[in-house]
Amino acid sequence: MTAPSPTPVPAAATAAAPGPLAGLRVLDLATLFAGPLAATMLGDFGADVLKVEHPRRPDPSRGHGPAKDGIGLWWKLLGRNKRTMTLDLSTPGGREVLLRLAAGSDVIIENFRPGTLEKWGLGWAELSAVNPRLVLTRVTGFGQFGPYAHRPGFGTLAEAMSGFAAMTGEPDGPPTLPPFGLADSIAALATAYAVMAALAGRDRSGAGQVVDLAIIEPILTVLGPHPLWYDQLGYVQPRTGNRSTNNAPRNTYRSADGRWLAVSTSAQSIAERVMRLVGRPELIDEPWFTTGSGRAAHATVLDEAVGGWIARHKADEVVAAFEEAQAAVAPVYDVRDVLADPQYAALDTVTEVDDPDLGPLRMQNVLFRLSETPGAIRWAGRAHGADTEAVLAELGLSGAEIDVLRTEGAL
């Protein structure tokens, strides 16, 4: 049900949202991460995002991870810049409200199993009938068709099926999954891009369309040319730990004071600078050193040279020496280091947001900087159903009509 005494969103924040997407209305019907995170990205740049949740089953992300004072912190990030309302789409009243919302919206993002919206009378036929300019964005594990379309799908399955897990980990260890929602996050970026592409198409044609995004696909794209390599050469990339099959030295190395640093030498000139820095310039004259693959085949020799030198120096000394040599190195950070780093501070990558529930919060800022129409975080994630009555009033529903919807269980 609607949260009691919700903290109101400032009128100025909703009426004059900053950013290039101001005036765009997005209905976020999705749960957990890929779809909702895409909606967050659109909201960060000014879209009016309305998060629609089930009255009795809120988005599970509200309960994911640590909480403070009973409030899920992940939701504060994922739900930012969204107004929240409750609506049971399976009820007649919920269906009618959703159709009225769709009539005045630009984008719907949903991640129900294929056929669910159709079962409720809210498929593309019904939605496009009330709004031919609508972009219906469908984000599922396996897409809208094919033999797996009706399976439940999560990012973990995409990380497994894409080949990511198979090539991640130590050579003699098991396939390794990431400890965070990698596939979901990549899918969210792809979804936001797909929405903007569909909207650009609408600007030309005047007609909306359906976006079908399968979470198993974007992560496969970012893994690079592995299908091409296999198709043409029969090559399957093995697990190599922190090493690369394409260049070396590329690894993590421990300094004299026990800190870990990452070194990358994707460019030939950088590899040569590193060898001179660590006192092994003779390796540059080896015939195999002239290509990334050649260096990768001799990674043990190069790791011993770089790792041995780093092990004799403190981390700060290593970073300073690499910087002077114009070679690429970075300390391996945890979140404490991120929050203390001067480059992140200069970019305001982790910014402070004032929240009426928890006070000042530090969270990731908007994804990129625009010189003329920047995005902004207007508020953090709000309570379940906090804006239900305000949204229904915007649709012109009277208090009596809202009471009927409550009695029906639609809200």
Steps between C-alpha positions, in 0.01 A plus 500: 500500500600861469755604762357718777584871497746487207755776475391711203723555202562875464266640235784682328693175463220327311383801303838613367727198489845581359656313212442430131222246568281744692140457388541130423267273701624149583298229675730259683305177548810282538654346811851438628777637288531513120172674416484722809863609462433603140208708626729655763743605229220669307379673817850626572482708183160650564236241405194489727526137612201346672584179684194275504514223762258233615307618809595194707824389332740793465802485272729240667795737463360690800611204711830418330822560691560693821235728649511793740208567735307238305548683170679317217799700384519343154150632431612853590736476199280300260184697581646847473326757282186283490154568631343189646147367483327166557280324245388141461495462123310171518186672632248675273557832675877463484479422129290810431735725696801360318337565163429859605860541609625346176293745297708787638839328513789460260662181627401191697772272637385155615659163575208262550526158340385509136124486476429645845397847384291340227325283760397819683379669183801732499694370203635706212167494320319666793783738595567622147126550448492761777839647402643427154818692591580281800830310527440171683832369630500132596803381699514127571764235554460334161288731285141480380535186284709187464517175700605669826272804482270384781777397738570724800818690421748691714834665441685206653372275223617749239845513661511121474354459151690786332840342559599759761523251789682242288787739427513661847708359783833325544603242238472210744194639680126487437306739276448821697190717531523871588397599855258764368239541227733530203272364225203696637701822504626451146143423392382819670746708298387323184135554591547874552675515163220297337236734641678804361543329161127418491411856596726633224317271258169636629617854433538404133199274450258629762434143614609312809628144503592202719854455634586133568816474710631165627744527792710216353595716199667829611759322717587279202559814296740657751703178524638581157583287196478155661232367262704632207818338629324167541324525165819572308768327706327256733657695787343494848654742750611319815499629855820696558443665838614862490713441194387588149533286190550818297785680676745491790603603756141528620436388855471606861820527701565545873716786626752499784239646736244232415277692260385366165545689173373428150722550195379511139717514187249483218712742295846396381654830609366453853644148519841634401484777761414250772796277411738794515350613830544160667856465375448236232547692172665199334160329480386766254748363245351150509319416173185395689475835679383684189139374517243475776441131435874436504535671836198307631674175408790606723289640784689306768829669414337843487303446821819404682670817376216736589386318814853477636558874457165599653561266794810705590315833509214651696173555316528879496850472359378265228219733396733802495762317292245372250350847467841652434568231239156560343408136557160367610447387859222525758464386858237235563229685693221399728211739559689683776774591255246609239343746741842643592643527147569855375413424134158364594457803728589741218243337272240485782453137402360418843280790597294594804121489488278636776237244597204571732512146642871448566660843464802556272579198282802441279431313177623480141425812299339504154692300240653782297529877480320710237625854456164664422225271636650306792312237695447510875391293797185673621414255779589151621264201488163570656262294711279232347198671346597845623351680199199280422229751586684790335538306175135390500394858563707606198295253297185674620377228735281619786540394861198273465651330193827448684310344791335255260839398366624442854199291585557291186864444603633680193708738716 
